[in-house]
Amino acid sequence: VQLQASGGGLVRTGESLRLSCAVSGSTTRIRAWGWHRQAPGEQRHLVAYLTNDGSTDYKDSVKGRFTISVDNAKKMVYLQMNSLKPEDTAVYYCAATVGTYLYWGQGTLVTVSS
């Protein structure tokens, strides 16, 4: 499984962005999808999570603003980010869980100016 994230950029506070993650390879064994982020000087942590039975979970600070979704036919995973805040500034990574293994894509930088 290979993942390719895109869609990052520079936006202003309150604006929206949609991140995309293109998946190549077999997706039949993927149990869950995730978006993680890493701000400068901080550890990477989970922002949004979607299981293959449709369950979702979000970091408290993004609940109500971010939405994770998947288009299995297009093999794409998305993160819709609304009402962006400067504290959302980070490199965002998509990930896929296969068994106990986590596949990572490269990051895409999101910068939110105040």
C-alpha positions as CSV (number, residue, x, y, z in Angstrom):
1,V,0.0,0.0,0.0
2,Q,1.3,3.4,-1.0
3,L,-0.3,6.7,0.0
4,Q,0.2,10.1,-1.5
5,A,-1.2,13.1,0.3
6,S,-1.9,16.5,-1.3
7,G,-4.0,19.6,-0.9
8,G,-2.0,21.5,1.8
9,G,-1.3,25.2,1.5
10,L,-1.5,28.6,3.1
11,V,-4.9,29.8,4.2
12,R,-6.3,32.5,6.6
13,T,-8.1,31.9,9.9
14,G,-11.6,30.7,9.3
15,E,-11.0,29.4,5.8
16,S,-11.3,25.8,4.6
17,L,-9.0,23.2,2.9
18,R,-9.6,19.7,1.7
19,L,-6.7,17.3,1.9
20,S,-6.6,14.3,-0.4
21,C,-4.8,11.0,-0.1
22,A,-4.4,8.8,-3.1
23,V,-4.0,5.1,-2.4
24,S,-2.2,2.7,-4.7
25,G,-2.0,-1.1,-4.2
26,S,-4.5,-3.4,-2.7
27,T,-7.0,-1.9,-0.2
28,T,-8.9,-5.0,0.6
29,R,-7.0,-5.6,3.9
30,I,-7.1,-2.0,5.1
31,R,-9.1,-1.8,8.4
32,A,-8.9,1.9,9.0
33,W,-7.8,5.2,7.7
34,G,-6.3,8.1,9.6
35,W,-5.1,11.6,9.3
36,H,-2.3,12.6,11.6
37,R,-0.5,15.9,12.0
38,Q,2.8,17.1,13.3
39,A,3.4,20.7,14.3
40,P,6.9,22.2,14.6
41,G,8.6,20.9,17.7
42,E,5.8,18.6,18.6
43,Q,5.1,14.9,18.2
44,R,2.9,13.5,15.5
45,H,-0.6,12.7,16.7
46,L,-3.9,11.4,15.3
47,V,-6.4,14.0,14.1
48,A,-9.1,11.9,12.5
49,Y,-9.9,8.2,12.2
50,L,-12.3,6.2,10.0
51,T,-12.8,2.4,10.2
52,N,-13.9,0.3,7.4
53,D,-17.3,-0.1,9.1
54,G,-17.8,3.6,9.0
55,S,-16.9,4.5,12.6
56,T,-15.1,7.8,13.1
57,D,-13.2,9.5,15.8
58,Y,-11.6,12.9,16.0
59,K,-9.2,14.8,18.2
60,D,-11.2,17.0,20.5
61,S,-9.8,20.2,19.1
62,V,-11.1,19.5,15.6
63,K,-14.5,18.0,16.3
64,G,-17.2,19.7,14.4
65,R,-14.6,21.3,12.0
66,F,-12.9,18.4,10.4
67,T,-14.4,15.5,8.5
68,I,-12.7,12.4,7.3
69,S,-14.1,10.4,4.4
70,V,-13.1,7.7,1.9
71,D,-14.1,7.0,-1.7
72,N,-13.3,3.4,-2.1
73,A,-14.1,3.4,-5.9
74,K,-11.5,6.2,-6.4
75,K,-9.2,4.9,-3.7
76,M,-9.1,8.3,-2.2
77,V,-9.2,9.5,1.4
78,Y,-10.1,13.0,2.3
79,L,-9.9,15.4,5.2
80,Q,-12.2,18.3,4.9
81,M,-11.0,21.1,7.3
82,N,-13.3,24.0,8.0
83,S,-12.9,27.0,10.3
84,L,-9.2,26.6,10.3
85,K,-7.2,28.1,13.1
86,P,-3.5,29.0,13.4
87,E,-3.1,26.1,15.9
88,D,-4.1,23.8,13.0
89,T,-0.8,24.6,11.3
90,A,1.2,21.4,10.8
91,V,2.3,18.8,8.4
92,Y,-0.6,16.4,7.8
93,Y,-0.1,12.8,7.0
94,C,-2.5,10.1,5.8
95,A,-2.2,6.6,7.1
96,A,-3.8,3.2,6.5
97,T,-4.0,0.4,9.0
98,V,-3.4,-3.1,7.7
99,G,-3.5,-5.7,10.4
100,T,-1.2,-4.3,13.0
101,Y,0.9,-2.4,10.5
102,L,0.5,1.3,9.8
103,Y,1.3,2.6,6.3
104,W,2.2,6.3,6.0
105,G,2.1,8.7,3.1
106,Q,4.4,11.7,2.9
107,G,3.1,14.8,4.5
108,T,1.4,17.9,3.2
109,L,2.0,21.2,4.9
110,V,-1.0,23.3,6.1
111,T,-0.3,26.8,7.3
112,V,-3.0,28.9,8.8
113,S,-2.3,32.6,9.2
114,S,-3.9,34.8,11.8
